[in-house]
Amino acid sequence: MNLIGIDQNLWLKTYPAIAANAALLLFAVFKKPRLKTYLLVFSATTLADILVASKIIPIANPDVQTAIEYIFVLIGDLRFIVLLAFVVYAQKKMPEIEAFKIDGSVWKPALVFTMFDSLIVRAIEFANPGIFTEPRVKFLTYEGIFFALTFLWIFAVMPQKPIADAERRFLRRVAIPVFIFYGLWATADVLILKGIAFGYALRVVPNLVYYCIFLWWVHAVAPRPAQG
């Protein structure tokens, strides 16, 4: 069986992602979960991401396609980073996160950290031109940086902040799939760069976690209001 490119198979990536995010969009509209606005915004953007990346929504200009895909990468990371900013830097409580009113205490760190990985990658490229001739090396670098930053945010930065237990547990649980998809993507890309075709098959798992499971997981681990 030829495994090369299997991670981009429509039945293993695109169609499950469309189904998962369309279902979540409808769930947020009709069931009105606690994180309704967050889920509506990011299920819609994740759905648009997969439609553009799979070229179901065609973009005629390749440069525009690349630019849009890059924007969706940033938005995909923002799904986690905005919750990080709410909890760790703005130190908001769950009702404020639920309302999803983003003031300066949230959007400033969220914007900085969303761009941080890309700036580091650009700095590496500037210092060592040609290091990313193979695009997958750039992917691997980005994945490694985000994994390391997430580890530092959860295990070094957050413990130093006066955050309530409910919000602390929530963010730790939200980080679990982030570690999974960035860790497995990085592992898969190392295998692919070494010429091991199994790396393509391994990438199927983080793709599904990223596109199909992450937002549902955020909904599942959100603490419920205390019953009076």
CORSULZI-V371129 format. One record per helix or strand of 3 or more residues. SS is the DSSP state (A for helix, B for strand). FROM is the first residue (numbers start at 1). LEN is the number of residues. If there is no record, write none. Layout:
# CORSULZI-V371129
ss:SS from:FROM len:LEN
ss:SS from:FROM len:LEN
This chain:
# CORSULZI-V371129
ss:A from:6 len:3
ss:A from:10 len:22
ss:A from:36 len:18
ss:A from:62 len:28
ss:A from:94 len:6
ss:A from:104 len:24
ss:A from:135 len:26
ss:A from:165 len:29
ss:A from:198 len:24
